[in-house]
Amino acid sequence: MSPERYSRTAMALHWTGAVLVAANLAAGYWMEGRPRGPQKMEAFQLHMSLGVMILVLSLARLGWRLVTPPPPLPPGLGTGQRALVGATHLGFYALLIALPVSGWVIASASPLDLPKHWFGLFPWPDLPLETSRPTARAAAGAHGLLVKALWALLALHLAGAVRHLVARDGLAARMIPFLSRQAR
């Protein structure tokens, strides 16, 4: 079995997204554990800025995927595995767009009127929402559930990657730039 590799652009988008998601999960959890104050505000600004980057990157990645289909899955892959691959990819796109948008809703609807600056370079606009504590709370609840869903999907994705690395069936090498064709 010799599956084709993803394009360099797709790999760059994937790995850049992975780093941003890991950094934003860490910033979000760090921020949650802090009392209100300057450190929490700095963490919020970082979390928000990374979220904007994830949103833009996810939309770019989705656009890239629509115009550049992924390499075909090998014919020996079962129907259930094919469905799982498709559902996992769809889930990631949905979550990596919905999470930043729900965070943006929280920040936009919050009565705290927190300043929002993208990496301190320019202000980030609010969504055209009425300031509302119930809206902000509902969005925060959704955001928390989406984070849990992301963790579950990440665990499934990593388990699949490890499985394919161990099986040396070439599927993991499709997205890992440093794996040679011989490692497949």
BELPENOR-V265927 format. One record per pair of residues at least 24 apart in sequence whose C-alpha atoms are under 6 Angstrom apart, sorted by the first residue. I is the first residue (numbers start at 1). J is the second residue. If there is no record, write none. Layout:
# BELPENOR-V265927
<<I/J> <I/J>>
This chain:
# BELPENOR-V265927
<<3/74> <4/71> <5/174> <6/174> <6/175> <11/175> <49/118> <49/119> <51/100> <55/97> <55/100> <99/143> <102/139> <102/143> <106/136> <106/139> <109/136> <110/136>>
